């Protein structure tokens, strides 16, 4: 009888060990999958980080941008260091600020292009919002004889932004392997916030020499202007511009518009053969 119970107990212990081993294997498997996913995400973030470095160091893409200019962005994200501080460090150009668009128009997400609402007075919005960026005098003026005032205080003075150019700017991943950015000056003659569409420039950045697609903005296929190789990051940059005429496949416009509402500035893709 004791031998019977001994065998039964051994059988139960073996089952328990197998069950524990099975749970351990499952936990190990999911931990491994999670770690691979984190590693892939980290690699993706690394690419996005280096592409941002490449974009902000491109003199071609940033041609015409001057100190004290203003950038306004839909996708600005401090988590990816796409901010005015990082921009200044990389480019040497000190912007007044790189605004997330809802800082200027809190109603932006509720005010689509098809509605009757407008996004007015971009320069006045900027002037009225800049003073709100002041976070206090962290360094007393007396400790720095060369500093007369804080940057934001200087940009808040009357007339300080009268000659600053205001740009619509956005950098983002278009695909997992291509980082893009567009930049266009605002057309301040329009009632609602709009860009000078024909002055828009677009950059695509990838680790391979050939672009995987041709970009479009508002369904207009962009034209490849030139390309270069960034030796610092090892990435390839392609520069695109708005064409003089539309392709025959475009059904949205009868001709290239001079101005475009910022809510219609949406990136897409075209075949590489278009607008060459």
Number of C-alpha atoms within 10 A of each C-alpha: 5 7 8 9 10 11 11 12 12 12 12 12 12 12 12 12 12 12 12 12 12 12 12 11 12 12 12 12 12 11 12 12 12 12 12 12 12 12 12 12 12 12 12 14 14 13 22 23 15 17 29 24 21 22 24 22 20 16 11 14 20 15 9 10 20 15 13 19 19 24 27 23 19 17 14 21 13 11 7 14 14 21 19 20 16 17 21 15 13 16 16 14 19 19 19 24 20 20 22 18 18 13 13 21 14 11 14 17 11 9 15 14 14 8 8 7 13 15 21 15 15 21 19 11 14 21 19 12 15 19 15 11 11 13 9 9 10 7 10 11 13 9 8 10 8 8 12 11 12 16 13 16 17 14 17 21 12 9 10 14 21 9 9 17 17 23 22 24 22 19 24 19 16 16 11 11 15 21 23 24 22 22 23 21 22 26 20 16 11 16 13 18 21 25 26 19 24 17 14 20 23 26 24 26 30 23 17 14 14 11 18 15 15 21 26 21 20 17 20 27 28 28 22 20 15 12 18 14 17 17 9 10 14 14 18 21 28 21 21 23 23 22 17 12 12 20 14 8 10 12 11 11 11 10 13 16 11 12 17 20 20 20 18 15 17 11 17 16 16 16 12 16 9 16 19 11
